[in-house]
């Protein structure tokens, strides 16, 4: 049997899988090329290890006396452009030197041999190819090896390096150090593939140009000779993982030539791994492995192997995260986040606890109903009923709130928890029908209804039937909760959910375009939170923390309603009250320590939850400052918010609330930078918001609030694109926003909506003119100007701020029309300047409008 290192020659293509040899470079070079004893710089070849598609590999030792060392020397075959190879390697050398990762073999040096052939000196690794090392391992062991490989590639991608030739022969695994362990993965040849690539960056080549890849594991874009990026490595990782789990390649299993293997990558769809028959798979453990591949691992592999790069995982980290999620029993992003799937995964992880809770709730509800029915007959029956009610409360709290909160924070978890809540409420209704006057049971049902209302009401872009369902749940939760509150029920847990239901009611009213009506339930939420905090005897630390947090949340919602009602000064007052509450919670170290000690496994850290809410307070202040045209204060507040968002996201990157906050705050930052004239940073922030929303929509499904939020983000995103000259993309964003605006306006005639649509038309005209279509832009802009002149006419006092916004929009539109219609320029410029001065008389102008006013001044 060969020595371990001899079986794992670095970078030599698998038999029948390598890139085709250049014409004329066949057997003539193999027999006559033994270089044992030859010097390669300070290294001497001591033993020939083998040859393959790229060339030959030798074991070597350091002979210049500086230090003793051993390495592997790869001597590239004839036919490569030696000078160009070394030039490309020299360009990459500094980047390669930064590759310091335990799973990446170091590339030490390069040069030309005495007959002018390029050679590379690499760290010597003794091991077996990863597919051989994985053959006898259980599924978990194979995935553990793959995760080492994925971590290495992800690390290199963060250093802006792409491998380009990932395959089992380029991944060695050292011997395991003990039973139950796997060896260490070592990824070879980083930098060599790029150095050997004959195409300049972005250039076109074909397979015949001998590009450095292995067709069986190459991506479609590599085979077509197109530019490569990190998506190329993601495809190859998928092919390697497919091989590790099935023993065969995803395509081209019958190919006998490199050309046929390459064609299969383009023409064949990868077979679903679990669909392979026993005669197709080459895994000695196939009968046991096949069943476990079905479902999650099938989807993970097929997503990594998507032919269009944009449909693959967005990063190697995302691929690895799904593999880790599979191993931990969590949902994977490659599968649609349907409630049944997500709940099944949750139950799989908490099988005993959830099964006991679900069965316990149902059984106790029936038992409680029977005991209460018998309560009139015997004192003992009443005692039994009380005991069952207490146990029912404990189990419901665990299932609905503790387990449910952990589930909600996962991708797709809201749909799964909604299904759990409905199932639990069906059982609780049995107990409520048996004890309609029992305040404890009423409080329990009201709290569960409040949680359900919060989930349903969080969808700001809900379909009409979905919104109606949310309103019905809120109405029932409030009706039952009001009875419990009036009965003087002292449980802060119930009070917390009752207050939150009032906030959800306000949210639904706001969604209906009734912000003034939303203030009533919000003020009641603040009053009841304060009443709980003043109750005697005082609440314990946990109860006090929850009620302070609920009061702060209601204050923030009042602030948002005041912004909607065009009262930013009042909004800042309420944000200040909320900030004081959040700072008080974060400043109480004893309380935070107590809450952390009492937290259940999987609970969000209290410090992170309060930090998240403080970030939301700063974000709200930024929006209020923007309404007041105080752009420096806006920028300062949103920077504070995003700094806090990133703190909590670093500790819990999958938390939906944290990611939603990043989405909204990044958009606010983009707006601040746009108004300050910082185009590139504005687009960076807007892109973060846009991409976060798209990922959330993909993960949460078509009925989630994120599925319909892109039109809300589109105006700022479009302006950011236009600011850097990407006008075609900007126009697409504006069109998305205009479609939504027209639909909203058809449902209700709202001056604010008409203003938004007119502004979108102005921005749309600006992009059309910028790309050379001024003839089409001018009439569009004239229509927008007419609408803005109507909105900017003298307005009622309560619409003063909306009126000022219309005046500012009119100034921008008139200034743009002056550029497009030179014959009317003088009049239009005068109209724009007069509008800006009118706005300035009411409130100081922002920096963007000051620049516009200065540009309108007569020359000289």
Secondary structure as UniProt FT lines:
FT   HELIX           5..7
FT   TURN            10..11
FT   TURN            15..17
FT   TURN            23..24
FT   HELIX           27..29
FT   TURN            30..32
FT   TURN            36..37
FT   STRAND          39..40
FT   TURN            41..42
FT   STRAND          43..51
FT   STRAND          55..62
FT   STRAND          70..76
FT   TURN            78..79
FT   HELIX           82..97
FT   TURN            102..103
FT   STRAND          107..112
FT   TURN            114..115
FT   STRAND          118..123
FT   STRAND          128..129
FT   HELIX           130..134
FT   TURN            135..136
FT   HELIX           139..158
FT   TURN            159..160
FT   HELIX           168..170
FT   STRAND          171..173
FT   TURN            179..180
FT   STRAND          185..187
FT   TURN            190..191
FT   HELIX           192..196
FT   TURN            201..202
FT   HELIX           207..209
FT   HELIX           215..217
FT   HELIX           220..223
FT   TURN            224..225
FT   HELIX           230..246
FT   TURN            253..254
FT   HELIX           258..267
FT   HELIX           273..275
FT   TURN            278..280
FT   TURN            284..285
FT   HELIX           286..293
FT   TURN            294..295
FT   HELIX           296..304
FT   HELIX           309..311
FT   HELIX           316..328
FT   TURN            333..334
FT   HELIX           339..349
FT   HELIX           351..374
FT   TURN            375..377
FT   HELIX           379..396
FT   HELIX           397..403
FT   HELIX           404..408
FT   TURN            411..412
FT   HELIX           413..434
FT   TURN            435..437
FT   HELIX           439..457
FT   TURN            460..461
FT   HELIX           464..486
FT   TURN            487..488
FT   HELIX           492..511
FT   TURN            512..513
FT   HELIX           515..533
FT   HELIX           541..564
FT   TURN            565..566
FT   HELIX           568..587
FT   HELIX           589..598
FT   TURN            601..602
FT   HELIX           606..627
FT   TURN            628..629
FT   HELIX           631..651
FT   TURN            653..654
FT   HELIX           656..675
FT   TURN            676..677
FT   HELIX           679..700
FT   TURN            702..703
FT   HELIX           705..708
FT   HELIX           710..723
FT   TURN            724..725
FT   HELIX           727..747
FT   HELIX           751..770
FT   TURN            771..772
FT   HELIX           774..791
FT   HELIX           797..799
FT   HELIX           800..820
FT   HELIX           822..824
FT   HELIX           825..842
FT   HELIX           847..855
//
